[in-house]
Amino acid sequence: MTTFNHSKYQAFPILNMPNRQWPNKSITQAPQWCSVDLRDGNQALVEPMTVAQKRRYYQLLLAMGFKQIEVGFPAASKMDFDFVRWLIEENMIPDDVTIQVLTQARESLIEKTFAALKGVKQAIIHVYNSTSTVQRELVFQKDRQGIIDIAVQGATWVKQHADANPGPCWQFEYSPESFSGTELDFSVDICDAVNAVWQPTPANPVIINLPATVEMSTPNVFADQVEWFCEHVQDREAITVSVHTHNDRGCAVAAAELAVMAGADRVEGTLLGNGERTGNMDIITMAMNLYSQGIDPKLNLGDIDNIITTITECTKLPVHPRHPYVGELVYTAFSGSHQDAIKKCLDRRKPEDSWNVAYLPIDPTDLNRTLKHVIRVNSQSGKGGIAYLLEQEYGVLLPRWLQVEFSCVVQKKSEATASELMIPQIWQLFKSTYASSDDVYKLMEYNVSHGNIDKIQAQLENAGELTAITGEGNGALTAFMQALKQHFNIEFDVVNFSEHALSKGADADAIAYLQVQTATQSVIGVAVNSDILTASLTALLNAVNQIEVIKNLAAA
């Protein structure tokens, strides 16, 4: 048996912060959002987006309400450079939107970055260099001061080019790349050194972005890092603290949420979490987490399926059916007990009530998902779910005694086909089981005479032959029952009966459900008709048709 050699790994060190404050805080408003789909997300695609796809994706981000969008690395890619020029020259940037561009701390790249931004009204210049211990020691082979010198020189070049181009409104952003693997005191030192060049003020703040370029710790440790940084960095009131978490440990959203609790003002991420390795922080998931807590996420997520269509067509990446909030199956219950709980909660909920439905953390209709997709039927499903689907799609309110019986029919069918049953299949199975079949008697016409005793005359048809029957009783249904007993020489009792309109309005069809008990079997008949009496009589005949002796007689 082969085992992992876990001894070659070391646990990430925790911080000694006995007075940490973030665990006692909660998020009360949405952070500033910055989408990095067009840069960080795009570079992680097997096939990077074409110009047409980038333009379409950009329009999606605008429609969703993003006010800060990282549009590319114009100094490193001709396509990115041309895309930035298209945005500016075609006046594609709304006045309330700021584009962000990335550059390394190299003079030639910074110069080309500003050339790409010529004519822009406002932009964020995002400069970065690697700061982590492993990058310093093994990649750049520099000491701390050598890395600080790179950052300070880059910040100086950025400021010089901004001063030489005074027209636009420039905002500066610095990332100590791999902040998650950088000593905290060094992170503060290098950011303080950069800010000493940029001289931020509360009226003109800089963005200090703290990336978990590789997620190396549990989210609580990352939150400690962010809180420690916020407490020790100089000029905190002149800094917008941003985080950019990756998902290597599967905790990017949690890390970003706890970071906001720890003092971060801004969050960078991508839609559905696309990005290098396991991806970036998923902005949609974090935004919907806020929404589920009654916090306005400040993003337009109401037409989620259109958003997904654009993302998948532009990135060529599929969406997992269990992806939080947006997956095809995330609001779907197959389990019978889950379905029953959902149905009862929805039945008892009033429109003005706060959302409180078992197994549904949010109302799917808020994302333009219909409630009929909440419950789907397979061999694990129960009576409540099946009844809910028929009610939602066809207006059928199955009485409980019929729910129990029909759920067994559905379960057997699903087991036999080894597949999920769609709503039309369930409806067809319901009708074929209780409402109609070949080789049966059909009610052709009838006449009821009312008096002290009601009398009925009716014609039944089977295999082209007409049969006249008569009966009497207290009410038309009782008279028809007596006629059937007498004609077929059988004994039975009606043990359950229910009827209702299938919709509102004077012209609505009615449906009748009727259960008949003989000495040896119990059978159910259902019928739909514009006339409630006709529906009731037909339901009785459909039940009687299923009694073994009648089935044999009709088939003879």
N, C-alpha and C positions, 0 to 999 in steps of 0.2 A: 504494500500500500504506500503510495506517494503522499507526502505531507508537505505543506508550505514551510519554507525556511524563514519563519517570522522573525527569527533572531537578528536578521540583517536590517530590520527597521527599528527606529526609535520613536517613542511616544513624543508627541508635540508638547513642549513645555507649557504649563499653565502659568498664569500671572498671579502674583501675590497681591490681590486687591480686596482686602477685607471690607472696604467701604464702597465697593462698586454700587452704582446707583441704578443702572439700567434694568435690573430684574423687577424693580418696583414701579417701572414706568409702562405706559401703554401708548400705542400709536393712536393719535387723535385726528390726524389729517394726512392727506396724501403727500409724499415727498415730491420734489421736482423730479420729473422723469426725463431721461435722455435715452432715446433709442439708438443703439449701435448696430442695428441690423444691416445697414448698407455698407458697413466697414468691417467690424469684428465678425458679424454673422456671415457676411458675404465671403470673407477670406477662408471660412471654414467649409464652404461648399465644394463638393467634388467638381461640379461645373458652376463656376461663379456666374452671377446673374448677367444677362445681356443688358445693353443700354435700355432697351424697351422694358425689360423686367424691372430694372432699377427705377425707372421712371414710374412704372405702375406701383411698385412697392412704396415709393416716396409719397405718391398720392394717397395710398392707404394710410400711411402714418399721419399725414395732414388731416385726413378725414377722422381719424381716431382721436385727434386733439393733441398730439405731441407738439410741444413748444420748443424743444431742443432735439435736434436730429444730427447725429454724426454721419456725414454723407460720404466720407472716404478719406483716403490717404493720398492726396493729389500729387505729392512729390514722388511717390513710389509707383504710381500706375497712371498710364496715359488715359485709360478709361475713366479712372477717378478724376483726373484733371479735367477731362472733357465734360464729365458729368457736372462738376462744380461750375464750369463755365456756362453750361446750358442753363443751370438753375439761375445764374445771375443775369445772363444776357437775355433770357426769355422771361425774366421777371416772375419766376416760379416760387419765390420765397415770400410768403405773407409777412406783413409788417410785424406781427406778433410772434413770429417764428425765428429762431436763431439756429443757423447751421453750425456744425462743429466739424473741424478737420483735424486730423492727427498728423503729427510729424515727430521724428526723432530729434534729439538735441544736436543736430549737425547743421552747419551754416548753409551749405548748398541746398539742403532739403527745406530749411526754413525759408530761404529766399524764394524757392519755387512755390512753396505753399502760399506765400503772400501774392505771388504773381497769379496764382489760380483764383485768388479772392479779389482781384482788382474789380472795383465797382460794387462790391457787396455793401449792404447797409449796416449789417451787424454780423459778427461771427465770433465763435470761440476757437482760439488757437490752443490745441491740446498737445503739449510737448511732454515727452517722457524719457526716462532712462532707467535701466535695471539697477536695483539697489540691494537685492537679497544677498545673504551671505554666500550662497552657492554661486550666484552670478559673479559677485566681486572676486571670489577666490579662484574659481575654476574657469570662468568664461573670460572675464576681463583682466584678471590677475592684477587688480589694483586695490589699494587700501581705501579706507573710508574717505580720506581727503581727495583722493583721485576721482572717486565717484561724485563727490560734491562738486568738484571743479567742472565736471562734464555738465551737471545740472545747472550750475550758475552760469556757465558760458552759454548754454542753450537759452536760458531765460534772458540773458543779456541780448543775444541776437534777436530773440522774439520782440523784446521791448524796442530795440533800435529800429526794426522794420515797421513796427506799429507807429512809432514816433515819426517815421519818414512817410507814413501813409495816414494822415490825421483825419481823413474824411469819415471812414466807418466808425462804428462803435465796437471797439475790440474788447473782448474779455479773455483773460488768460486762464489756462488750466494746466496744472502739473500733476503727473502721476509718478510716484516712486514705484515703478513697476515691481511686481512681486512683493508688495507691502506685507502680504501674509507671511512671507519668509524673511522679513527684514527685522533687525533688532529695533525695538520701539524708540529707544533714545536716538538711534541713527536716523530713523524715519523723521523724527521731529527736527533734528539738526539739519537735514538736507532740505526739508520744506521751509524751515526758517531762513535758510540761506537763499533759496529761490525767491521768497517773499521780500527779502531785503533788497533784491533787485527790482521787483515789481511794485513795491510800496503800495499794497492794497489799502483801501479804506472801506468803512461800512457802506458808503455811497457807491463805491466802485470795487466790489469784492473780487477776489480771485477764487477759482475752484481748485481745491486740493482733492484729488481723486485717490482713494485708497483701494487698490485692486487686490482681491484674492485671486491673483493671476493663476495660481494653482491652489485649490482648496486643500488646506493641510491640517485643519483642526476642526473640532466640533464648533457649531455656530456660537455657542456661549463664549468660547475663547476668542473668536473673531470679534464679538461684541466687546469683550474686555479690551482688545487691542484698539478698537475705535474709540472707546470711552477714554482710555489712557491717552491716546493721541490728542483728543479734543481738550483734555485737561492741561496738557503740557505744551502744545504748540503756541507760538506767539501770535498776537493779533487775531485771536479766535473770532472776534466780532466782525472782522473784515474778511472772513473765509467762509465759503460755501463748502462744507465737507461732503464729499461724494463717495459712494462705494461702487465697486464693480466686481461682483462675486461670480466665480465660476463654480461648476457643479461636479467637480471630481469626486466628491464624497456624497453627492446626491442631496446636498443641503443648501444650495445656493439661495433659494427663496428664504429659508429660515435664517440664514446668515444675514441677508439683506434686511429682513424684518427686525432682527435683534440689533443690527447696526443702527437702524433708524431710532430704535429705543435708546441706543447708546449715544446718540447725538448727531448722526448723519442727517444732512438736509436733502440729499439728492441721491438718486439711484440710477445707474446705467444698466441696461440689459437689452434683451432681444425678445421679440414675440415668439412664444412657444419655446424659448430657450436655445435656439440654434447657436452654435459656437464651437470653438476648438475643443477637441476631446469629448467630454460629456456635455459641453455646452455652457452658455452664459446663464445668468439669472433670467427666469421667465417672467417678463413684465406682466403678461396677462394673468398668470397665476397669482402674483403678488397683488395686482390691482383688484382681482376678484376676491382675494382674501380680505382686503380692506372693505370691499363692498358688502361682504357677508357679515361684517361687524357694524354695519350702519354708517360707514365712512365713504364719502364721495371720492372715488378714485381719480376723478378729473380726466378720465379717458372715456371715449365712446365705444362701448363694447356690446351694444344692444343687438347688432346683427352679426353674431359670432360666426355663423356659417359662411357668410360672405367674406369675412376676415380670413377664415381658414382656407377658403378657395383661393384667395389671392396669394396667401403665403405658400401653399403647396404648389401652385402653378408657377410661382416665381423661383422657389428654392428647389423644387423637385424632391422635397422631403415629405414623407407620409406623416400623418398624425396618429399616434397610438390611440386605439379605441378607449383606453382607460386614462388618457391624459387629463389631468385635473381641469374641471370646468368645461372643457371644449371637446373631449373625446366622444365618439359616437355612443358609447355605452355608459357614460358616467352618471346619467340620471335614470338608468334602466334597472329595473328589478325583475329578476326571474324567480327568485325565491318566493314561495307561497306565503310565508309568514310576513316577509317584507312587503309584498303586494297588499296583503290584508291591512297592515298597519298604515301604509300610504293612503289606501282608499278611505279608511275610516277618518284619518286626519283631514283629507281633502273634503270629505262629505260634511264634516263638522266645522270647517273653517268658514268664517265670514269674510267678505271682501275687505273690511276695514281692520281685520286682525293683523297683528304682526306675524311674520312668517314663522311658523313652528310646525313643521311637517316631518314626521319620522323618516329617516334615511335620505332626506333631501335638504342639504345645507342651504341651498338657495332655490328660489322659484325658477325653474327652467325657462318659463316664458319671458323672464327678464333678458334672456339671451336669444330670444326669438326661437326657442325650442318649444314644441307643442307638448302638452301633458300626455297626449296619447302615446308618445314615445317613452314615457316613464316606465310603463309596465309592458313587458313582452313575455310571450308564453313559450315554455318548453316543458319537458317532463317534470321539472322541479316546481312548476307553478301551481298556485292554489286557486280556490274558488273566488277569493276577493279580487285578484288581479284579472281573471277572465271576465268577471261581472263588470269591473271597471271599464275594460276595453269595449265591451258591447254597449255600455251606457254612453261612453264618450263618442263612439263612432256611429252608433245606430239608434241611440235613444232608448235602448232596451234596459229595463230595470228588473233584472232577474230576482224573483223572490228567493229567499234563502234556501228553501227546500229544493229549488231547481238549481241553485248555485252548486250545492253539494253534489247533486247527481251529475250535472253537466261537467264539472271539473274532472270527474273520473273518466268521462268520455274523452275529454281533451287530453288527459294524461296518457291514456292508452294509445290515442292516435299519434301523439308526439313520440312515445316510446317505439311505436311500430315504424315510424318514419325516421327516427333518430335525428330529428331536426326541430328547429323552432317553427312554430305556427304563426303565420301572419294574420292580421285582423280579418281580411277577407276569407281566409281559410277557416278561421274559427266560426265566422258567421255562416259560411256554407255548411260546415259540420253541424252547427246548431239547427239549421233548417232541415237538413237531410235526416237528422236524428228524430226531430219532434214534429216537423211541420208537413213533410211530404215524402213520398217514396213511390216506387212503381207497384203495380198490382194491389191497389187499395181502393176503398170506396170513397167517392167524392160527393160532396153536397152540391147539388145542382140548383135547386130552388126550394123554397119553403113558404108556408103561409101559417100565421098564428092567429087564432081566434081567442079573444079575451073574454072572460066571464068569471063565474064563481070558480070554475076550473078552466085553466088555459089548455087549449088544444092546438096541436101542430100537425100539419100535413107536409111531408117533405119527399123529395125525390133524390135517390142515391144513384150514382153511376159507377159501374165497374166493368172494364173491358168492353165498353160500348153498350152494355145492357143497363136499362133503367129499372129501378125498384122503388115502388111507392111504400112509404111507411107512415104510420100515424101513432100519436101518443097524446097523453094528457097528464097534467100535473099542476102544481102550484108554481107557475112561471114557465116561460118558454124553454129554458134550459132543462128544467126538471121534466117537462113534457117530452122533449127530444131524447132525454136519457131513457125514459120509459119506453119510447118507441124503439130505440136501439136494443134494449134488453129483450123486448117482446119479439122483435123481428129475428134477432140472432140467437134467441133462447140462451142468454148468458146472464150471470149475476155479477154486478160490480157496484162500487160506491165511488162517488167523487170525494176525495179526501182533502184536496187542496185546490183552490181556485184564486186567480188574481188577474186583473186586467188594468190597462192604463193607456193613455194616448202616447204616441211615439214622439210627438212634438207639440208645440203650442199652436193655437189657431183652430178655427171651426172646421177646416178641411183636413185636419190631421188624421192619419191612420191610427187605428187602435190595435193593440196586441193583447191576446188572451192566453193565459197559461193554465193548464188543467191537469191534475194528477188523479188517475183512476186506480182503484185497488180491487183486485179479484181475490179469490181464495188462494191463488198460487203466485200471483205476480203483481207488480206495481208498474204502471206505464204512464208516460207523460205526453201530452199533446199541446202544440202551440199553433196559433194562427194569427195572421195579420189581415185586417180588412178595414175599409173606410167606415163600415158600420160595426159598432161594438157587439151587437147581438149576433151578427153573422160571424164575427171573429170568435165569439164564445162557442157557438154551435159547431163551427169547423174545428176548433181546438178539441172539443169533446170527441168528434168523429175521428180526428187524427190520433187521439189517445186510444180509442176503441180499436182502430185499425191495427194497433200494435199488440193487442191481445192475441195469444197464440191461435185460438180457435178461429178468430176472424181472419187472421193472416192466412191460415190454411184454407179457409172457405174462399177468400178472394183469389187465391192462387189456383184454385181447382178449375 
